[in-house]
Amino acid sequence: MTKFINKHSEKIIGYFFILPAVLIISLFGLFPVFFGMYMSVHKWKVFKGRFLGLENYNKILGDIPAFCFFILGLLLLILSYWMWSELKDKFKNKILIIFLSFLVLTLGILLINVNWNKMLISGDDDYLYSLIYTLYYSFFTIIFEVGLGLIIAYALYQRLAGKQFFQMILLFPYITPAVMGAAVFFLIFGKAENSFLNQFIGLFGIDPQLWLFDKRPITEVLFGIKIEGLFAGPSLALMSSILYGIWSYTGYYAIILLAGLSIIPSDLYEAAKAEGASRWQTFTKITIPLLMPIIFFLMLTGFINTFQAFNSIFVMQTSSAGDSMDVVTIEIFDHFWGRVKYGYAAAEGVILFIILNVLAISQYVIFRKRLSYD
């Protein structure tokens, strides 16, 4: 025993060091996930009820096999991109690879479309539509947060007077309590003609808007075109909430990206300048590729955070907007707290967990060839 301890002493000490972290992650991270899965197969109202099997999932999805084929369709989309990006340069017959990729892509889209419609017909359409609203919220917030954060970080990276002051100001929205910030935005995006935003757009001759009280899709508000389904876009009410999300996190993203910019060797920029490269060329050929691991991290964590967004949307939602602001966390909260259906809410959470993992895998497949940690 003594010989074993002496031989593996470093490993044992290492395990002791990580033991507290493992216990905390297991207790507050892994255990709730598995306990939620356990709750999802029971009729659970305060106390555990009878075992339901997949009944909750069947009520939510309407057709469990359709959900499985829907997930398969998402995986096929990922596979088609992987085939096209990985195999086109490894085989001489590029046309065959492109054809196979297109075939897999078409099959994936077909599976997604057909099985999504099946679920909408017989499933819980409130929950299923909440996934669409969450997708809107996630897509627009992440794109603008990372994009604007990168522009701000690159601007601050230049030699500016008072740069530290601007960095401090950028963090104010991030450290502002979500409920307080959302309450202020609720007043800014009020429907009254004398609200701050309506007075501001009035300076440009734009009519007052209902903002958080308007359930019309943004495409109808901007272009007057009535479009049904996914391509209609988020409602004006949800778009107002998206603007709050962008305001909250853009500064934080900018600070993280600025830290990434500071570790890029200046020799690379000097060499590029000596070769006659423009600022745009150095930005696209040096800055973006070397920042890609950080951008990937921000997009992945931001994607997960936006799918879990709750506080600000809960404070800003209005009855006039209908269910157009009911993202998936609001829907789960309604069943958990409002209707006291703990098992049903747990099943909704498990479905969200599955979809999140599939979409996270898709992000890794898209970015993996662009990641460089050297």
Secondary structure, 3 states (H helix, E strand, C coil): CHHHHHHCHHHHHHHHHHHHHHHHHHHHHHHHHHHHHHHHCEEECCCEEEECCCHHHHHHHCCHHHHHHHHHHHHHHHHHHHHHHHHCCCCCCHHHHHHHHHHHHHHHHHHHHHHHHHHHHHCCHHHHHHHHHHHHHHHHHHHHHHHHHHHHHHHHHCCCCCHHHHHHHHHHHHHCCHHHHHHHHHHHCCCCCCCHHHHHHHCCCCCCCCHHHCCCEHHHHHHCCCCCCHHHCCEHHHHHHHHHHHHHHHHHHHHHHHHHHHCCCHHHHHHHHHCCCCHHHHHHHHHHHHHHHHHHHHHHHHHHHHHCCCHHHHHHCCHHHCCCCCCHHHHHHHHHHHCCCHHHHHHHHHHHHHHHHHHHHHHHHHHHHHCCCC
